Amino acid sequence: MFFAWDITIETTHTQAAPKTQILKLSKGIITRCDIKFAPGCHGLVKVRIYRSESQLIPLSRGEWITGDAETIPTEGYYELEEIPTELKFIGWADGCNYNHTVTVRIQLLPKAVATVLPLVDVMTRFLQRIGVI
């Protein structure tokens, strides 16, 4: 499954009063999350994603994801098995003269599929290395 949100960070969303939005998902395993920054953000728009009170993105505590005209990909394996199956987006943009839209895309797979993917990846690399594929 694939989820996506366009989230507008307004000039009024400062570090003291950030934009907060709940990202509702279904049960499964998050295997990828992309955060897309539109042109013009110039690293001034700051983003974090939490599960309850635990910071998931970025993993380095106290830091923020930033960018400009780029998509920041993150891969992982994070289970959403307990209700509520939601994440919390927090973003702000001190010093911006314009509103900015950040796109969050999350890939969520059923547990049975997500647990097999690492094995398929290892086998594919092995077969490539020995010249079979």
C-alpha positions, -999 to +999 in steps of 0.1 A: +000+000+000+011+035-007+001+066+013+008+102+004+001+136+019+008+171+007+014+192+038+016+230+037+040+247+061+028+283+064+051+312+072+033+313+106+045+277+114+076+285+135+097+263+157+076+276+186+043+270+168+049+242+143+026+225+118+014+192+132-006+167+112-016+131+120-009+107+092-034+078+094-022+045+081-033+009+083-016-021+100+016-033+083+053-027+080+066+007+068+095-002+044+100+032+029+092+069+036+101+097+011+099+134+021+098+157-009+108+193-006+097+217-034+120+242-050+125+273-028+127+256+006+164+264+007+169+241+038+147+264+059+117+240+061+124+215+089+105+182+092+102+153+117+080+122+119+070+106+152+053+074+163+037+084+196+065+103+213+093+084+196+111+102+168+113+080+137+126+104+110+153+114+112+167+087+135+193+112+149+174+126+179+170+163+180+177+168+143+154+177+114+151+167+077+156+196+054+160+200+016+154+221-015+140+207-047+148+172-037+133+140-022+148+126+009+143+088+009+144+066+040+142+029+041+136+007+071+114-018+087+089-004+112+059-023+124+025-007+128+006-035+145-011-017+174-039+008+173-036+036+166-018+030+133-008+066+128+023+088+127+027+125+136+042+150+112+058+181+126+072+208+104+082+245+107+099+272+086+114+301+106+125+329+083+104+320+052+085+346+032+063+320+015+043+290+024+059+257+013+044+223+006+062+191+017+050+158+003+053+127+025+050+093+009+049+061+029+051+025+016+034+001+039+035-037+032+017-066+048+040-084+073+042-116+052+055-096+023+079-073+041+096-101+060+105-119+027+119-088+009+154-088+026+159-124+016+149-117-020+174-088-021+202-109-007+195-137-032+193-112-061+227-097-052+242-132-049+229-143-083+242-110-099+276-116-083+280-151-097+267-140-131+234-158-133+214-126-137 
